[in-house]
Amino acid sequence: MNVDRKGYFDRFGGRYVAEILYQPLEELERAFNEAMEDPLFIEELKRMQHQYVGRPTPLMKAENVSRLLDAEIYIKLEGYAHTGAHKINNALGQVLLAKKMGKTRVIAETGAGQHGIATAAACAHLGMPCVVYMGSTDADRQQPNVAGMELYGAQVVRVESGSKTLKDAVNEALRDWAGSFGETHYVLGSALGPAPYPDIVRTFQSIIGKETKEQTAELGFIPDTLIACVGGGSNAIGFFSSFLADDAVNMIGVEAGGRGEKSGEHAVRMSDESSRDAIIQGYKSRFLVDEDGQVLNTHSISAGLDYPGIGPQLASLGERGRITFTRASDREALDALKFFAEHEGVLFALESAHAAAVAIKLAQQKSLKGKTVINMSGRGEKDLFITSAVLRKEEWRSFLLDELKRLEETDV
Ligand SMILES: *Cc1c(COP(=O)(O)O)cnc(C)c1O
């Protein structure tokens, strides 16, 4: 096991990997630094962000909601990016980097499937073969996303080891990479993992904050408060990064409060006493682990917020007090999703609805001063299978039963 001081954010981060992975991580770091200095790379990425992803994503004033809550609320509509969430920013950047490095194959891990879809799409766009590792439990639960990845031509490999979820998919991807890095790039999906991944992912996601800064400046203001949901932390750090140097900008990260306070019922790493320092999957951070270092179960209604760890930079900024962490429950997220849908015509992804829920809560407590921007990291169409099952269970049940019947009666 190798450790150096590179890639640390206070005591978090680092590069805790098997010897064999040291070389590809070094190679990746060099290539990334070069790419960031290469005007051709930057130009090509910009062109694709515009023509393919649809950037810049809009910033809108939520007029109705602002009036109803007596606050001034704006939404960065990041979920309007292609594939429906911010994940494409990182996926596209990394796949382009892989190409520049001369790699001929891309692998990725995915939990709920959002990062898998984004990577599969980016690979299809850039003509790269793509393998996505996915825990078989996740793959069973998230069939629509598996279908999406396969439509984009990716091979989805079901991982049957361990709990058959995200952490097992990461382990499997790392195992593949250790034996294939000569021709393969591993596209990691959030601002975590061994250095240099937290820096790479933040850099590619920082387009969210850069645009927000320009868009608010055009409207003549600097935001007083920024709110983002935090799973691994990539949308949050990308959104916050352009404003970190300005101490007047208040930043709030929202974790998944799930359905209760007890261990296993939520995924709160920062705004809770129960998390610990641990070294897992190549980096040091705050994790939900027991006294023996075993990863605890987590729960969130949103598939993207139930990761047991948090990106190292966010962990350090949280401990320093630069970012305030709080939580929203499943119920609060659902209520916020309905509120913004009904009053603003904007459908938040369940993850992003956690950020919206905190904006509502603070406004109701009269503690949301000045101008607030919520990052809507994703749009909610992807969640219709989950929200329908909760909000209109009976209708949804008969729809699914009818669908099953139709499926069996027709053969296309
Ligand atoms: C994956 C995902 C998240 C959580 O991931 P971060 O790395 O914390 O951003 C949040 N929102 C959406 C829509 C996602 O797909």
The ligand as an SDF file (V2000), in Angstrom:
LIG
                    3D

 15 15  0  0  0  0  0  0  0  0999 V2000
  -25.5800   10.7720   -8.9350 C   0  0  0  0  0  0  0  0  0  0  0  0
  -26.4440   11.9140   -8.6340 C   0  0  0  0  0  0  0  0  0  0  0  0
  -26.2630   12.6960   -7.4650 C   0  0  0  0  0  0  0  0  0  0  0  0
  -25.2630   12.3690   -6.4170 C   0  0  0  0  0  0  0  0  0  0  0  0
  -23.9460   12.3780   -6.8220 O   0  0  0  0  0  0  0  0  0  0  0  0
  -22.9400   13.5580   -6.4530 P   0  0  0  0  0  0  0  0  0  0  0  0
  -21.6270   13.0180   -6.8420 O   0  0  0  0  0  0  0  0  0  0  0  0
  -23.0810   13.8130   -4.9890 O   0  0  0  0  0  0  0  0  0  0  0  0
  -23.3440   14.7460   -7.2290 O   0  0  0  0  0  0  0  0  0  0  0  0
  -27.0780   13.8020   -7.2980 C   0  0  0  0  0  0  0  0  0  0  0  0
  -28.0320   14.1230   -8.1840 N   0  0  0  0  0  0  0  0  0  0  0  0
  -28.2530   13.3850   -9.2960 C   0  0  0  0  0  0  0  0  0  0  0  0
  -29.3320   13.7940  -10.2230 C   0  0  0  0  0  0  0  0  0  0  0  0
  -27.4670   12.2580   -9.5570 C   0  0  0  0  0  0  0  0  0  0  0  0
  -27.6900   11.5420  -10.6670 O   0  0  0  0  0  0  0  0  0  0  0  0
  1  2  1  0
  2  3  1  0
  2 14  2  0
  3  4  1  0
  3 10  2  0
  4  5  1  0
  5  6  1  0
  6  7  2  0
  6  8  1  0
  6  9  1  0
 10 11  1  0
 11 12  2  0
 12 13  1  0
 12 14  1  0
 14 15  1  0
M  END
$$$$
